[in-house]
Amino acid sequence: MDVSAEGREYFADLGWLVHTADGPIKAVVEFDGREKYERVGAHQAQDQREEAILRTGARLIRFDGEDLLIENQHLVVPRLCALIPELTRQRLEPIRDLTPQPRRPRRRAA
């Protein structure tokens, strides 16, 4: 997902455009790998980038490798739901009467 902020274009690792009663909101997920912060000034640049994105009205959450370990995965969904509570409040109706595509005859190899 891209976010235009303060004359720059930022590309998030993952994101959604959420339609709310107050208008559309961008929900942004960033994944922080260790390599990202090995260069000098990376933390400061990341903080400035995050602040610029947040000033657009977007919501942002960060995950790192520790968050995605198998023993921590149960924490990911609640954090995403907190980022986008509008999605968890919507009543999702099942799609009824879906007609499956007819089976196509297989071509035999010559």
Buried (B, 14 or more C-beta within 10 A) or exposed (E): BEBEBEEEEBEBEEBBEBEEEEEEBBBBBBBBEEEBBEEEEEEEEBEEBBEBBBEBEBBBBBBBEEBEEEEEEEBBEEEBEEBBEEBEEEEEEEEEEEEEEEEEEEEEEE
